[in-house]
């Protein structure tokens, strides 16, 4: 997986049921998700686009593939990290 615009963040302990909850939650919040591992995620905010890839066991990797120039990477990860750690 490439580094994207903001590096790669890895989350461990992510099981298939957790992936299912994550996908359901994204769709409930009208966040566009396409693909099937890897997933392309478009939250429709500030040009941000994400790619998520699960190793089929326990590790989910997320990268930022696109974003507006004025959005710092730290702000994006400050939103994503706590959410994924709660799953």
HELIX and SHEET records of a PDB file:
HELIX    1   1 UNK A   16  UNK A   28  1                                  13    
HELIX    2   2 UNK A   73  UNK A   86  1                                  14    
SHEET    1   A 5 UNK A   8  UNK A  11  0                                        
SHEET    2   A 5 UNK A  60  UNK A  66 -1                                        
SHEET    3   A 5 UNK A  49  UNK A  54 -1                                        
SHEET    4   A 5 UNK A  39  UNK A  42 -1                                        
SHEET    5   A 5 UNK A  32  UNK A  35 -1                                        
END                                                                             
